[in-house]
Amino acid sequence: SILLKKSVNPNEDESSHSCFLLLQKSKKCPFPKGVLFILGTEFCERFSYYGMRAILVMYLTQRLDFSRDTATVLFHSFTALCYIMPLFGAILADSYFGRYKVILYLSVVYLAGNVIMAVTAITPPFWLGPVVALTLIGIGTGGIKPCVCAFGGDQFNPGQTKQVDQFFSVFYLSINVGSFLSTLLTPLLRGTS
């Protein structure tokens, strides 16, 4: 994407670096444009993940008629996958593809999981679609988790330490606000349908 710098290269010629700094100073926002996209995407990703997770056991038991025990096993297996996948996402990013490509490819996997989950929620109940969707969502969300934060930091130049500090504060705020709002709103929205 044009808005996102893949990384800060110390060997860039000085004129392009000066132009970048001049563009940043002329704007009111202290962050590079790509950072705003990262913050918004992270908010939406956390909203989606925690919103789906807030009603997952209800969906598995009421819509798919899984027993409470089976739904609990699926819920915890899904959660475990989400928290083991960051190891693989970090290895893929650091050793093979880089953060940008891992985020891009695994976001597509994550999106596919969300689409499958949405489609299977409106079709006649069958267990396979949601299980495949949860697997894809777990791989996607877990795989990008270690990359997004570091990728956001990559958008800044070495002298922008104050802006980097501000970014990480806003980054974690966006995660927590997205998580909180979705956990609060999703059950309410579900109840109105």
HUNOR-V899457 format. One record per residue. N is the residue number from 1. RES is the residue in one letter. OMEGA is omega as a letter, one per 30 degrees, with the letter a starting at -180 (none if undefined). D_FIRST is the distance of its C-alpha to the first C-alpha in whole Angstrom. Layout:
# HUNOR-V899457
n: <N N>
res: <RES RES>
omega: <OMEGA OMEGA>
d_first: <D_FIRST D_FIRST>
This chain:
# HUNOR-V899457
n: <1 2 3 4 5 6 7 8 9 10 11 12 13 14 15 16 17 18 19 20 21 22 23 24 25 26 27 28 29 30 31 32 33 34 35 36 37 38 39 40 41 42 43 44 45 46 47 48 49 50 51 52 53 54 55 56 57 58 59 60 61 62 63 64 65 66 67 68 69 70 71 72 73 74 75 76 77 78 79 80 81 82 83 84 85 86 87 88 89 90 91 92 93 94 95 96 97 98 99 100 101 102 103 104 105 106 107 108 109 110 111 112 113 114 115 116 117 118 119 120 121 122 123 124 125 126 127 128 129 130 131 132 133 134 135 136 137 138 139 140 141 142 143 144 145 146 147 148 149 150 151 152 153 154 155 156 157 158 159 160 161 162 163 164 165 166 167 168 169 170 171 172 173 174 175 176 177 178 179 180 181 182 183 184 185 186 187 188 189 190 191 192 193>
res: <S I L L K K S V N P N E D E S S H S C F L L L Q K S K K C P F P K G V L F I L G T E F C E R F S Y Y G M R A I L V M Y L T Q R L D F S R D T A T V L F H S F T A L C Y I M P L F G A I L A D S Y F G R Y K V I L Y L S V V Y L A G N V I M A V T A I T P P F W L G P V V A L T L I G I G T G G I K P C V C A F G G D Q F N P G Q T K Q V D Q F F S V F Y L S I N V G S F L S T L L T P L L R G T S>
omega: <a a a l a l l a a a l l a a l l l l l a l l a a a a l a a a l a a a l l l l l l l l a l l l l a a l l a a a a a l l a a a a a l l l l l l l l l l l a l l l l l l a l a l l a l l l l a a a a a a a a a l l a a a l l l l l l l l l l l a a a l a l l a l a a a l l l l l l l l l l a a l a a a a a a a l l l l l a a l a a a a l l l l l l a l a l a l a l a l l l a a a l l a a l l l l a a a none>
d_first: <0 4 5 6 8 9 12 15 17 20 21 19 21 22 22 18 18 21 19 16 19 21 18 18 22 22 20 22 20 20 16 13 11 9 12 13 11 12 15 15 14 17 19 19 19 22 23 23 24 27 28 28 30 33 34 34 37 39 36 38 41 42 40 40 43 42 45 44 44 42 40 40 39 36 35 35 34 31 31 32 29 26 28 28 25 23 26 24 20 21 23 20 18 20 22 20 16 15 13 10 11 14 12 10 14 16 14 15 18 19 18 21 23 23 23 26 28 27 29 32 33 34 35 39 39 38 37 35 32 32 32 29 27 28 28 24 23 25 23 20 20 22 20 17 19 20 16 15 17 17 13 14 16 14 12 16 18 21 23 22 24 25 21 21 24 23 20 21 24 22 20 23 24 22 23 26 26 24 27 30 29 28 31 33 32 31 35 36 34 35 39 38 38>
